[in-house]
Amino acid sequence: MEQDLGLSVASGSRNTDYLCSQNRLKKAGLNLITKEVEPAQHGRRLILRLTPLGVRIKDDLLNELNGFHNHTGDGI
């Protein structure tokens, strides 16, 4: 992920912590993802999954984007 977004590993970690339920400073995060250690990688790789709230926001965003995409431009 860091490489795809041009982030350092530390920056990627901080940003994904903020998206979890609790950040690295033990303060409330956004609760949009969970982080799980991938067992086959012996702790060197994390699996990021959307929480139910994250799924709902993703679906809402996709619906909005599809609405803009399908809009004919009438009334603009």
Sequence and secondary structure as in RCSB ss.txt:
>XXXX:A:sequence
MEQDLGLSVASGSRNTDYLCSQNRLKKAGLNLITKEVEPAQHGRRLILRLTPLGVRIKDDLLNELNGFHNHTGDG
I
>XXXX:A:secstr
 HHHHT  HHHHHHHHHHHSSB TTS B    EEEEE GGGTTS EEEEE HHHHHHHHHHHHHHHHHHH   TT
 
